[in-house]
């Protein structure tokens, strides 16, 4: 990289780093407590989605325009191996109650509509997997109550880029895992406990709320409140084994679990019982009802009862405060409250459109100085009982004796150090996140399960960081520009993501001007700036484009051409290219309509 990229960086933190070659940065970046340049790990832990439910048609869904270089070997519905039940054409399906095939189907238009929850209990999920045939999701959801025929079909549904556009764009610009499994079968609590402790229950006796040596296979509320929107009748004992929070505390490293509704739920709970008596919910703060104790694994431990986590368990609203105040812990877990966690169901439950919560959280990080050394890991507690066609591998058993792995779940790594437009096929589960934290923060394994787990390092490239944020925009209302009227610009299947804070595409004198940094980041381009001739070089899809600032003279793959308008440089020293000039660049097409400018890759 040549000296500086002032015209291409996106924030103060990126500017400071971009001026230094990474060879120098790499030797200085790791802190005394991290073994990589990642100094802050943030885990966004959402609810109840299988990989196929979100990415079963990635990247080939009709109408989706993937970036050049998008991997074609994704383990989607077209990738079928082993004993998975399929028809003579290789299409996966489940038989219904009469033996008729039910194929995965697009639940179009329902991303923001609440639908009934599907079956995801421990024993039934093992039956759904059916020894690797993956053929009993429909029938294990269709039996029982009058609502269940609907659940059978619903379990076979999926969403795509039309419904969860942000997640598909994150996959295009960062790293997606397509071989990431829930650690054990069953619902939320075992998955959450495996995320922080690689074990669900003190022992291997059959699950029993009164037996401290039993497994936890369901969602019992913990012994101690607050209880928020959950029932207070649950365990009568605490867990006594170590978790990742204990290890971080012992090594004097900071950590926090941020929960939606935590402060309100605490305020609504007295010392002996929850104030949230189910007969008087109308008197309770709606914010308190968002909190779920069975989604907070640390609340199950004896150390919680003893007050040792008092400074570690926080309300989600404090996350933004910690970003602003410079007090973000080295390891953070983010747990949205009911309504924001993507958990299907009626009442206070959620929908896939709650990806907006994830987008907001990520944009806050990208808009802070912490972005430069943070790894954001997005995943789910479990698959929720939704169909997935890839058979889970057998997992090492811990003291709880539980059967794992369970079906696949989505997982993304978002970071300046994440590989771009990459799909990792390495086998992972929640304990791989533990392995990453333990390795990065120089901590011992908790037990044999996380010791045997694969690290997430295949999803990183520590030698070629891209510090420019990719701030996804779900509408144009947050676009601002001091230089003209904010412009609506679409890039492939989404709005042009922002790399600059407070300075976006704009229209002036009939021309749409686009920040070069935004264009480059949306293309996953490599960029460099040469200050002597004031030249920006953008490399993408095997092409090299040299843009001379203040000039309409451009070189494309070494050949000089003249574009429509000169590259404009703002008073803040950021370069802009007009939409009309983009048509002369390789692999790009530009159209305009009454909605704005549309850029498509070819």
N, C-alpha and C positions, 0 to 999 in steps of 0.2 A: 504494500500500500504506500502510495506516495504521501508527501508531507501534508497533513491536515485533510479534512474533508468538511470544512466549515459550511460549505454550501449544501451539504447532504445530511448533516446530522439533525437529530430530532429533538434534542433536549440538552439542558446544561450538562447533565451527567454524561450523555453520549458525546458531547463536544469535548469534554475533558479527556475522555478515553480515546476518541478517534484520532487525536493528535499524536498518540503514542503507538508505535508498531507493536503488534501483539507479542512478538518475541520478547520484548522488554516487559510487557504487561504480565505475561504468563508467569515469570519468575517472581513477580512481586504480588500477584493477586491473591494466592491462597493465604488466609489468615492462620495464626497458630493453631486454630481448632478445626480447620478444614483442609482436606487433601486435594481440593480442586479450587478453581476460581469461584465456585458457588459458595457464597457466604450466608445466603438466606434461602431456605426451602419452604415453600408454601404449598400445602396439600388442600385442594378444594374437593370435598368429599360429598358427592351428590347421591341420589337415591334411585335404586330399582330400575336399571335399564341394562339390557343385554347388548352385546356388540351388534348383533344383527338388527336389533330394534332401532339402532341409530345409524349403523354403518354397513348394513347388509347389502346395499346397492352402491357403496362408494367404490370407485369414482365414476361409475358408468350410468347413473340414473338418467333417464331421458331429460334432455334440456340442460344438463350440467355441463359447463365448459371448463374442463380441468386445465391447469397450467401445464405448459410443456415440461416434460420430465416427471410427471406424476406417475408413481409406481403402478404397474399393471398387474402385479402379482399379489394384490390384496386378498386376504382370505375372506372374501365376500360370498354371496350366494352362489357364485359361479365356481368357487373353489370347494370341491367336495372330495373328501378322502374317507378312508376307513369304512366303518359299518353304518354310516349315516344313511337313514332311509331316503331313497330317491326313486324317481320314476325311470322309465326306459330311456328318457332323454337326458337324464342326469339332474333333473330339477328336484330340489329337496321339498319335502312336505311332511305333514302329520296326518294320519288317518283320524277321521272323526268317530263318533260313537257307533256309526254304521259301517265303518271301514272305508268310507269315501275320502279321497285325498283333499286336504285343505292346504293350499300353498301360501307361503308368505305373501301378504298383501299390504299395499300402501294405505295407511290410515289418513288419507289426504284431507286437509282442511281441519284437522282435529288437534293441532299442536297447542292451541290455547283453550281447548274444551276439556273439562273434567270428564273422565270416563272411569268405570268401575275398576277397582284394583284386581289384579290377578293373583293366583295362588303361588306363594313362594315359601311354604314352610319346609322344614328340614327333610323329613321323610319323603314328602311328595316330590320335592325337587330331585332327590336321588332316583325316584321312579321315573320322572320325566326324562332324565338322561338315559335310562334303560340300558345300562352297560355300554354306552357309546352309540346306540342307535338314534338317540335324540328324537324319539318318535311318540312321546307320551305327554307333550305339553298341552295339546288340545284336550285329551281325555282327562287329564288330572285337573283341568280347569272346568270341564263341562259337567262333572258329577256334582250332585248335592242340591243346593238351593235353587230357587227359580231364576236367580240372576246368572247362574253359572253357564247356561248355554251361550250367553253373550260373552262370558269370560273365555270360553274355549276358543272362539274365533278371535277374540281380542289378543289372546296370547300369541297368535301367529302374525300379528300386525308389525309394521315397521314405519319409520319416518325417514325422510331424506332431506336434501338441501333446501327444499321449499319450506320445511317445517322447523329445522334446526340449522339455519344458515350459518350462524357463527361457528358452530362446532366443525362443520365441513370446511369453512375457511381457515380455521386454526389448523386443521389437518393439512391443508394446502401450503401453509406457511411455517409450520413447525413439525413436530414428530408425533405420529400416531402409532400405537401398539395394537396389532391385530391378533395377538396370541396371549392376551392378559385375562386371567381367570379369577373368579371370586375364590377366596382361599378355601372355604368349606361350603357345603350346601347349606341352604336355609336363608333366614331373613336378616334384618339389619344388624342386630346386636352381635352375633358371631362375627360378621364381617368387620364391624367397627373394632371389636376387641382384637381381631387379627391384625388390623392396621397398626395398632399401637403396642401389641404385646405378643402376637403370633400364637395366641392360645385363647380359647373361649371356655372358661370354667376352671376351677381349682383342680378337678380330677375327672375321671372317666366314668363315674357312676351315671346312671340314667338321669336325665334332667329332672331336677326336683328343687323347687323354690326354697325348701327348708334344709336341703342337704348341702353343706359347704364343700363336699368333695365331688359334686356332680358337674356334668357338662352344662353348658348353656347353649341350647339349640333353638330357642325361640326368642321372643322379645319381652322378657320380664322387666318391669321397671326395677331400678336399683333400690337398695335398702333405704337410702337417704335421698331426700328431696334436694332441690325443688322438682316438682313433678309436671309443671306446665300443663300441656294438653293431654297428658297420659294419665292412666289410672294409677293410683298410688299402691295398689295391691301387687306386690312383686316379691323380690328376694328378701329373705330374712338374714342374709349373711353378706359379707364383702369378699372380694377377690384379694388374694394375698401375695401373688407372684409379681415380679418386676415388669414394668412397662417402659417404653421409650422415654416417657417424661421423667421417670425416676433416674434413668441413666444420664439424661441431659442435666438434670439437677445435680447429680453426684459429680459430674465433670464441670460444674459451674458454667453451663451453657444455657442460654435462655430459650424458653419455649412457651407456647400458649395454644389453647383450644378455644376458638371463637365460635359462639353459638348464637343463632338468631333467637331473640326472646329471652335470653338468659337473665338479664337484669330484671325484667318485668316479672318473670316466674319466681325469682328469688324474693322480690318484694311481696308477692302474693302467697308466700309460704311461711308459716310460723314454725316453731322449733319442734313441734310434735306431729303435725300432719299437714298435708297440703291444704291451702285455703281454697283450692280449686275443687270444691265439692261438686260432683257431677250433677247434683240437683239444683245448683245455683250458678251455672256457668254464665248466665246473663249478667251477673254482677262482676265478672272477671274481665280484666283488661284483655282485649284481643291480642295484644302483643305477647302477653304471658302464655296464651294458648298456642302460640307459634313454637314454643320451646318443647323439645322432646327429650326426656332423660335417657330413653333407650337408644338414642342416637349419640349420646355422649359417653364414650367408653370409660373415661377417667372417673366418672361418677360411681362406678361399680367397685372401686378399690378402697381398701382400708385406709390408705394414705389420704383419700378424699375426706373420709369421716374424721381423720385426725387433723384436718386443716392444712395438710402439706401442699395442697394445690390451690390455696386461696388466691395466690397471685398469678396463677396460670390459666384459670378458667375465666373467660371473659365474654362479654356480649359482643356480637358481631359489629355493633356500632363503634366499638373501641378500636377495631382494625384500622379504619380510616384515620382515627386520631393518632395511632401509633405510627402510621406512615408519615403523617404531617409532623409529628413531634420528634421523629428520628429515634423511636423506641421499638421498632419492629423486632421481635425475637428472631433468633437464628433459625428456629423451626416453628412454623405456624400451621395449625390445622383449621380449616374454615368449614363450618357446618351451618348451612342455611336452615332457617326455621321452616315449619310447615307452610306450604304455599310457595316457597322459593326453592325447594330442594328437588323438584322434578318427580317426586313420588306420585304415581298415579292414584286415583281414588276420588271420592266425592267429599263434600264438606270442606274441611280445612286442608285438604290435600293439594296436589300441584299438577302441573302439566309440563310437556317439553319446552314450552315457551319460557319457562323459568331459567332457560339458558341465559336470559338477560341478567340474572343475578351473577352468574359466572363472568359475563362480559364486563359488568360494572366493576367487579372485584379486580379483574385483570387490568382494566384500563386505569384503575387507581394505582396499581403497582407500576405499570408502564409510565405513568405520569409522575413518578417519584424518583428520587435519587437511588432507591433500592433496586430499580430495574436492572442496573448494570451488572449485578452479581446475584440475581435471584433465579431459582428454578421453580416454576409453577407446575405442579402435577395435578391434573384433573382426572378423577376416577369416581367409581360408584361403590356403594357398600356391597351390593349384590345385584343379580340380574333381574330380580323382581318376578320371576316366573315367566318372563317373555322368552319366546323361542330363540335358541341359538343352535346352529347346525354343526358346530365343531365340538367333538367329544373332548371333555376335560381329561387331562392326564391325572394319574394317581399322584398323591402328594405324600410327603413324609408326615407321619403322625406325631403329634406332641402328647403331652400328659393328658390332654382332654380326650384323645382317642377318636376324634371326629373324622368323618369321611370328607375328603377333599381330593382334588379341587371340585368346585362347582362350575357352572357354565361361564362363558366368556362375558366380560364387561368392557365398556370403552375405557381407554386411557390415553391421555395426551400429555406431552411435556412441552411447556412453553417457556422459553428462556432465550437470552442472547446467544447462549451456547447450545441450544437445541438444533439438531439437524433440521434442514428446511425441506418441506414437501417429502418427508421420509416416512416409511412404514417399517417398523421393527417387527420381525417375526420371532424374536427370542421369546421363550416361554417365561411369563411373569405371573405373579399374583400380588396381593397386598403386602406380603412379606418381602417382595422386591423393593417396595418403598422403604421398608425398614432397613433393608440391606444397603440401599443408597444412603440413607441418613447415617447409619452406623459407620459405613466406610468413609463418607465425606466428613463426618464429625468425629472420627476416630473413637468410636465406641465399640464395646464388645457385643457379640450376638446375644440375644435374649434366651434362645433355646435352639434345638436342633433344626427347627423349621426355617427360621430366618438365616441361620448359618448356611443352610443348603440352597437358599434362594438365589436366583440370578439377579445381579445388579442391573439397574436401568441404564448403565453407561452406553449401551448401544444406541440410545436415543440422543446422545450428546456428541458434539464436536468441540472439544475444548481448545482447539488450535485455530479455529476460524469463526470467532464470534461475530454476530451482527447486532450492534447495540441500538439500531434504529427500531423503535417500537412498531408494532402492528396493532393499532388501536381500532378495533372493529367498530363500525357505526351501524346501529339498527335503524336510524332515521337521519335526516339531514339537519335536524334542529340544533345540533351541537356544533355545526360547522360555523367557523368565524373567520373573518379576514379583515385586516386593517386597510387593505389595498383596493377593495371593491366589494360587490355584492357576493356573498357566499354562493358557490355553484354546487349544484347537485351532479355528481359524477359517479357513474356506475362502472365497476371494473369486473368483467365477466358476470358472475351471478350475485354480486354483492356491491354495496356502496364502496367507493374507494376508501380504504382504511387510512387513518391518519398516522403519519410519522412525526408530524410537527404539532406542538401544542400551541394553540392560539393563532395559527397561521395556515389556513387551508385553501383549497382551490377557490377561485373567485372569477367573476365576470366583470370585465370593464371594457367599454367601447366595443361591445359586441363580441369580444374574444374571451373564451374560457381558458384561464391560466392555471396550470397544474404544478404544484411543487415537485421538483425533480426527485426529492427524497421520498415523497409519497409514491410516485410512479415506480421508482426503483424497488421500494419495499414490497409493493403489491406484485411486482414481477419476480420477487426473490432474486433480484439482480445483485451482482457484485459491483461495487462502486469505488472509485478513487478520484482524488482531486489533485491536479498539478497546479501549484500556485503561480509558477512563472508565466506560462502561456494562459493561465486562468482557464483551464480545460477540465471538464468532468468526463470521466469514462464510465459508461454503464455497460456491463456485460451480462447477457442473458441468452439462454437457448442457443449457445454456440456463436452468438453474434457479439461484436464489439462496436459500441456507438460512442464516438467522441463528440462532445458538445462544447463548443467554444462560447464562453459567457459573453454577453453583449453582442452576439453575432448570430447570423443565420447560416453560417458555414458549419457543416457537420461532416464527419467521416463515418461511414458505415462499412465495417469490415475492411477498413483501409481506403475505401473509395470516397472521394469528396463529393458531397451533394449539397444542395441549398434547400433549406426548409422554408415553410411559409413565413414564419416570424422569427425575429432574433430572440435568443434566450434572454429573458428579462431577469434582472437581479434586484431583489427588494432592498429597501433601506436597511433591513435586518440581515442582509447578506445571504439570502436564500435564493437559489436559482429556480426559475419557473419556465416551463415550456408550454406553448399554446396547444390546445387540442387539435387545431388545424395542422400543426407541424408533426403530430404523431403519425399521421398517415404515411409519412415518408420513412418511418422507422420499421425495421423488420418484424414480421409476425404480429403486427398490430393493425386493427381496423377501428375506425371511429365513426360513429353516427350520432346525430342529434335529433331530438324531438322536443315536444312541449314539456317533457319531464326533465330534460337536461342532456348531458353528454354521456354516451355509452362507449366504453373502451372494451374491445374484445381481443383476446389472444387467438392466434391462428395456428 
